[in-house]
Amino acid sequence: MREFLDAHGEGIHHIAFDCNGAPWDQRIAEFARRGFPATQSGRWRGENSFSFFDTEAATSTCFETYHFPDGFDFPEPEEWYPGPPPAA
C-alpha cells in the first residue's frame, strides 16, 4: 500500500473479482497469456484462494481474483476501527 501511495497518491489500489466461478488454473493462465503474471498468490484461512497480477502499468491499478468456497464464513474481527458498526 505504501508503495502505491508513494507512486500514485490516493486512489484505487486494487480491484478484486471472482470471474463467475471460472476454474482457478484457467484464471491464472489467462492473465499470464495476456501478459499479466501473478505477483502474489495464497490461501486465506486455508480456504479462500487469491491472486494479484502485474496490471498496474496497463491499468494504473492492480487486479486480484479470489474464490470463496460455498459455506465460507468470515471470522469476527479482532478489532473495529474507529468502532463497531451500528447494531442492525
Contact map, one row per residue, 1 for C-alpha under 8 A:
1111100000001000000000000000000000000000000000000000000000000000000000000000000000000000
1111110000000000000000000000000000000000000000000000000000000000000000000000000000000000
1111111000000000000000000000000000000000000000000000000000000000000000000000000000000000
1111111110001000000000000000000000000000000000000000000000000000000000000000000000000000
1111111111100000000000000000000000000000000000000000000000000000000000000000000000000000
0111111110000000000000000000000000000000000000000000000000000000000000000000000000000000
0011111110000000000000000000000000000000000000000000000000000000000000000000000000000000
0001111111100000000000000000000000000000000000000000000000000000000000000000000000000000
0001111111100000000000000000000000000000000000000000000000000000000000000000000000000000
0000100111110000000000000000000000000000000000000000000000000000000000000000000000000000
0000100111111000000000000000000000000000000000000000000000000000000000000000000000000000
0000000001111110000000000000000000000000000000000000000000001000000000000000000000000000
1001000000111110000000000000000000000000000000000000000000001100000000000000000000000000
0000000000011111000000000000000000000000000000000000000000001111000000000000000000000000
0000000000011111100000000000000000000000000000000000000000001111000000000000000000000000
0000000000000111110000000000000000000000000000000000000000000011110000000000000000000000
0000000000000011111000000000000000000000000000000000000000000001110000000000000000000000
0000000000000001111111000000000000000000000000000000000000000000111000000000000000000000
0000000000000000111111000010000000000000000000000000000000000000100000000000000000000000
0000000000000000011111000000000000000000000000000000000000000000000000000000000000000000
0000000000000000011111100000000000000000000000000000000000000000001000000000000000000000
0000000000000000011111110110000000000000000000000000000000000000000000000000000000000000
0000000000000000000011111110000000000000000000000000000000000000000000000000000000000000
0000000000000000000001111111000000000000000000000000000000000000000000000000000000000000
0000000000000000000000111111100000000000000000000000000000000000000000000000000000000000
0000000000000000000001111111110000000000000000000000000000000000000000000000000000000000
0000000000000000001001111111111000000000000000000000000000000000100000000000000000000000
0000000000000000000000011111111100001100000000000010000000000000000000000000000000000000
0000000000000000000000001111111110000000000000000000000000000000000000000000000000000000
0000000000000000000000000111111111000000000000000000000000000000000000000000000000000000
0000000000000000000000000011111111111100000000000000100000000000000000000000000000000000
0000000000000000000000000001111111111100000000000000000000000000000000000000000000000000
0000000000000000000000000000111111110000000000000000000000000000000000000000000000000000
0000000000000000000000000000011111110000000000000000000000000000000000000000000000000000
0000000000000000000000000000001111111000000000000000000000000000000000000000000000000000
0000000000000000000000000000001111111100000000000000111000000000000000000000000000000000
0000000000000000000000000001001100111110000000000000110000000000000000000000000000000000
0000000000000000000000000001001100011111100000000011110000000000000000000000000000000000
0000000000000000000000000000000000001111100000000011110000000000000000000000000000000000
0000000000000000000000000000000000000111110000000011100000000000000000000000000000000000
0000000000000000000000000000000000000111111000001111000000000000000000000000000000000000
0000000000000000000000000000000000000001111100001110000000000000000000000000000000000000
0000000000000000000000000000000000000000111111111100000000000000000000000000000000000000
0000000000000000000000000000000000000000011111111100000000000000000000000000000000000000
0000000000000000000000000000000000000000001111110000000000000000000000000000000000000000
0000000000000000000000000000000000000000001111111000000000000000000000000000000000000000
0000000000000000000000000000000000000000001111111000000000000000000110010000000000000000
0000000000000000000000000000000000000000001111111100000000000000011110000000000000000000
0000000000000000000000000000000000000000111101111110000000000000011100000000000000000000
0000000000000000000000000000000000000000111100011111000000000001111000000000000000000000
0000000000000000000000000001000000000111110000001111100000000001110000000000000000000000
0000000000000000000000000000000000000111100000000111110000000111100000000000000000000000
0000000000000000000000000000001000011111000000000011111000000111000000000000000000000000
0000000000000000000000000000000000011110000000000001111110000110000000000000000000000000
0000000000000000000000000000000000010000000000000000111111111110000000000000000000000000
0000000000000000000000000000000000000000000000000000011111111100000000000000000000000000
0000000000000000000000000000000000000000000000000000011111111000000000000000000000000000
0000000000000000000000000000000000000000000000000000001111110000000000000000000000000000
0000000000000000000000000000000000000000000000000000001111111100000000000000000000000000
0000000000000000000000000000000000000000000000000000001111111100000000000000000000000000
0000000000011110000000000000000000000000000000000000001110111110000000000000000000000000
0000000000001110000000000000000000000000000000000001111100111111000000000000000000000000
0000000000000111000000000000000000000000000000000001111000001111100000000000000000000000
0000000000000111100000000000000000000000000000000111100000000111110000000000000000000000
0000000000000001111000000010000000000000000000000111000000000011111000000000000000000000
0000000000000001110000000000000000000000000000011110000000000001111100000000000000000000
0000000000000000010010000000000000000000000000011100000000000000111110000000000000000000
0000000000000000000000000000000000000000000000111000000000000000011111010000000000000000
0000000000000000000000000000000000000000000000110000000000000000001111110000000000000000
0000000000000000000000000000000000000000000000000000000000000000000111110000000000000000
0000000000000000000000000000000000000000000000000000000000000000000011111000000000000000
0000000000000000000000000000000000000000000000100000000000000000000111111100000000000000
0000000000000000000000000000000000000000000000000000000000000000000000111110000000000000
0000000000000000000000000000000000000000000000000000000000000000000000011111000000000000
0000000000000000000000000000000000000000000000000000000000000000000000001111100000000000
0000000000000000000000000000000000000000000000000000000000000000000000000111110000000000
0000000000000000000000000000000000000000000000000000000000000000000000000011111100000000
0000000000000000000000000000000000000000000000000000000000000000000000000001111100000000
0000000000000000000000000000000000000000000000000000000000000000000000000000111110100000
0000000000000000000000000000000000000000000000000000000000000000000000000000111111110000
0000000000000000000000000000000000000000000000000000000000000000000000000000001111110000
0000000000000000000000000000000000000000000000000000000000000000000000000000000111110000
0000000000000000000000000000000000000000000000000000000000000000000000000000001111111000
0000000000000000000000000000000000000000000000000000000000000000000000000000000111111100
0000000000000000000000000000000000000000000000000000000000000000000000000000000000111110
0000000000000000000000000000000000000000000000000000000000000000000000000000000000011111
0000000000000000000000000000000000000000000000000000000000000000000000000000000000001111
0000000000000000000000000000000000000000000000000000000000000000000000000000000000000111
